[in-house]
Amino acid sequence: MTEKQLIEGCLNGNRSAQEEIYNLYSRRMMGLCLRYVGDRETARDLLQDGFIKVFTSLHTFAGTGPLEAWMRVIFVNIAIEHLRKRDILRDTTDLDSIQETTVDETAISKLSAEMIMELVQKLPSGFRTVFNLYAMEGHSHKEIGEMLHIQEGTSRSQYARAKHWLREQIEEYR
């Protein structure tokens, strides 16, 4: 089935079309959820909530872009809302300066993609959220500030702290 046929099937209540969309995108959306919350159990809960939202909101999908991109927005918003409800993002604070460090490229080359993702998942929650929104999702610090209800400068400082923390962790693999 094409993406358009799957969407039409879902809109008509076809369970096999829903299952096919789930099978096509669940792995990538689970990875996205894990990047934001850091633990599998919570990520599974967000994955379920996200797919419920996808299927109940599918009628609003305009079809002007890929379904996956539309779904990513839903999953990112669900993850952020989860963090906001638990007041996890409150600990974001401004940072006047961070000492810039460099990372030996050989240290990075020793790490697998899975190891890098594990490091990202271990970031403190505020750092991880801003890092994901900026580096992975491509949002500006201004947009992140609006999304998380924080100052633009706070977003910048959290991103700088996240990079600093990751550099220190990567250096340990030298």
N, C-alpha and C positions, 0 to 999 in steps of 0.2 A: 504494500500500500504506500502511496505517496504521503507526504506530510499533510497535504490538503485533505486527502481522503481520511486520514487518521483523525484530523481535527473535526471533520464533518461527522465521522462515526462517533466521536466523543460527544459532540453536541446533540446527537440523536440517542445518546444513552447506551451506545454499544460498548459493552464491557471489554471485549477483546481489543478494541481500538484503544481503550484506556490502558489496558495491560501492555500493549505494544509501545505506547508512548512512555509508560513507566520503564519498560525494559530498555528502550532506546536511551533514556536520559537519566535514569536513577543513579548510575555509577558516577557520572559527572556532577550531578547535584549533591550527592553524598560527599564527594570531595570538596565541593564548595562549602557545604555545611561544616565539615570537619575543620576547614581553614578558619572559620569564624569562632567555633565553640571549643575546639580542641579535644573533646572526648566523644567516643563513638555512640554511647547511649543517648546523649543529648542530640548529637547529629542525626541519629535515626529518628528521634522524635520530630526534629525540624524537617527532615525529609518527608515524613508522613504529613505533617502540617502543610508543607509546601505543595505536595501533590494534591491535597484536598483543595487548597487555594487555586491551583492551576485548573483543576477540573471544574470547580464552581465558577471560575472567572473566565473560562475559555471563550465565552461569548463576547468578551471585550477585546480579544485578540484581533487586531486590525489586519494582520497578514501582510503588513508592509515590509517586514523583516523576518529573519529566521525565528521559528518558534523557540529554539533554545535560548536566544538572546532575551526574549520576552520572559521566559521561565527564570532565567538567571536573576532578573530584576526582582521577581517575586521571592525567590529563595534568599537573596541578599537582604531584602526588606524583612523577611520573617526572622532571619538570624539577628539583624540589628534590633528588631522589636523584642526578641527574646533577651538580648543583652540589656536593653533599656529597662525592661520589666524587672529584671533582677538587680538593677542598679549597678551593674558591672562596669559601666562606662564612666561612672562618677569619678573614679580615681584618676582620670586624665588631668594632668596639671601642666601648666606652661613651664617651659624650660628656657632659661636665658642663653645658655650655650652648652654645646656638647663637643667634646674633644673629638675631632675627626681622626679616625684610624683607617689604615689601609689593610686589605686582606691579601695575603699571598695567594696568587692564582692557583698554585699547586695544591693549596689546602682546599680550595673550592672543587678542583678537579677530582679530588679523592672522594668527594661526597656524591652519593647517588641522589636522584631526584626524590626518592622516598625519604632519604635522610634529611634533605633540605626541607621537605614538607613537615617532617617531624619537628624540626627546629622551629618552623613557623608556628606550628600548633602549640609549642611550648612557650611562645611569647606571652607575656602578661596580656590580659584581655584587651585593655585599651590600646596597647601597642599593636596587637594582632589585628584588631578591627581596623584601625587606621592604615596599617600596612596593607591589608587585603584590599581595602577600598581604593587606596592610592596606587599601589604597585601592581595589583592583580586586576582590578576592575577599571582602572584608568580615570577615576574621579579626581577633580581638583581639590585642593585643601579647602577652598571656599565651599564647594558642594558638600564635602565631608562634614565641615562645620555645621552646615544647615541640616544635614541628615542626622547627625549625632547630637545636635543642640549644644555644640561647643564652639569656642572661638576658632577662627581660622589659624591663629598662631598656636593654639593648643594642638590642632591637627598636625601642623608642621613639627612641633616639638615631639609629639608622640611618634611620628614617622622617623624623625632623627634618632630618637631613643631606640626604636625598633631596629633600625639599621645598625646602630652601635651594638646593641645586644646580640644581634645575629653575627656581626663581625667577630665579637668576642667568642661566641660559640664555635664559629668556623675555625678560628685560630687554634682552638683546642685540638683540631684534627690534623695539625701540621706534623 
